[in-house]
Amino acid sequence: MKRMGMCPICNGFKSITPSCPNCSGSMENNGREADFYDDYSPYMPIDQMKLEDGYPTDFAQGECPHMFKCPNCGSSKVFLIKE
């Protein structure tokens, strides 16, 4: 049986501020990318969303896709966070 992963960012154990690939500014975490799909996606089971989110390995590899946005230039990027 696969154990359910626990994202350290979703659960507040860790925070990261990656550098923006466009302007090198500090990017801010906007939360799980799947939460932005539609009105009901934040209420869906996380592992179920991983099977449908377009990232072929996030479920099997225990990764949580997070959307980060740069407040300087407005660019956004998804980072896969290891659970």
N, C-alpha and C positions, 0 to 999 in steps of 0.2 A: 504494500500500500504506500502510495506517495504521500509524504508528509507535506502539509500546507506550509508554504514559505511565509516569511514575515519580513516585509520591507522595512529597513531601518529608517528610511525617510518618512514613509507613511505613518510609522508608529512613533516618530519623534525621537528616536535614539541617536540620529545622526543628521547633519545638514551639510550640503555641499554648495559651493558657489563656483561652478565651472566658468572658464573664460569664454567669452563670445568669440566664435570663429570669424566674425566680420570686423569687430572693432576692438576686441580684447578687453572689453568691459566685463564686469562681474554679472553673470546671469542669475536670475531669481527663479526659484521653483514655483511653478503654477499648479502642481499636483499631478495626479495620475492622468496620463493622456486619455485613457478610456472614459474618464469622467466627462469629457467634452464631446462625446459622440452624439448624444441626444439627451432629452430630459430625464430618461429613466436609467441611463447607463451607470450613474453613481450608485444605484441601488441593486445592481446585478451582482451576482457572485464574482469575485475577482478572478478566480481560476477559469470560470466560464468565459469571461471577457477576453482572457489571454488566448483562448482557442480561436477567437474571432477577430482579433485586433490587427491582423496583417503582419505581425512579427512572428515568423515561423518557429523561432526557438525559445521565446520568452517563457512559455509554460514549462517545457522540458528542462531548460537551463536555470530555472528559478530566478527570473529577472522581472523587474517591475518598471515598465516604461513611464518615465516622468517627463512632462513638458516644462522646459525652462525658457524664459524670455529675457531678453536684454533690455533694461530700462533706457539705455543710451541710444541704441539704434533701432530697437523694436523687432529685431530678428528673433526667431524662436527655433528651438532644436529639442529633439527627444533624446534623452539619455536613458540607457537601460541600467537600472540599479540592481546589483546583486542582492538577493534575499538571504 
